[in-house]
Amino acid sequence: MNDRLQRLEEKIAYLERHVIEQDKVMLELGDALAKLRQELRTLRERSGGSGGGEGDKEPVDERPPHY
């Protein structure tokens, strides 16, 4: 019985450590996602597009300037 209890305690310790490591990774991914969203927002502002407005579409029948 003592051996069984020890194995269960080891498994719990392993799982607790695993959860802590996953939490750290999730926080890092959240930070990275927030940074990427900010960079995307900045790039959209620089290009003058809002990410879905009419300014993003190319004119269909516009002639090139050399005509």
MISEZA-292661 format. One record per residue (C-alpha): residue in one letter; x, y, z. Coordinates in steps of 0.2 Angstrom, whole numbers, plus 2048, in hexadecimal, padded with zeros to 3 digits. Example, Ala and Ser with C-alpha at 12.3 -4.5 7.8 and 13.67 -1.06 7.14 Angstrom:
<sites>
A83E7EA827 S8447FB824 
</sites>
This chain:
<sites>
M800800800 N80E80C804 D8168097F3 R80580D7EA L80481D7F4 Q8158227F0 R81281F7DD L80282A7DE E80C8387E7 E8198377D9 K80C8387CB I8038477D4 A8148507D6 Y81884D7C3 L8078537BE E8088637C9 R8198677C1 H8128647B0 V8038707B3 I80F87D7B9 E81A87C7AA Q80A87C79F D80488C7A8 K8158947A4 V814890792 M802896790 L8078A7798 E8168A878C L80A8A477D G7FE8B1783 D80B8BF784 A8128BA773 L8008BB76C A7FD8CC774 K80E8D276C L8098CC75B R7F88D475C Q8008E4760 E80C8E3752 L7FE8DE746 R7F48ED74C T8048F9749 L8078F2738 R7F58F4733 E7F5906739 R80590A72F S7FE90371F G7EE90D722 G7E38FD721 S7D78F872F G7D88E672B G7C88E4721 G7C38F571A E7C18FA708 G7D2901708 D7D98EF708 K7D18EA6F7 E7DA8EE6E7 P7D08F76DA V7CA8EA6CD D7CA8F56BD E7D79026C1 R7E49056B3 P7F69056B6 P7FE9166B6 H8089146A6 Y7F791369B 
</sites>
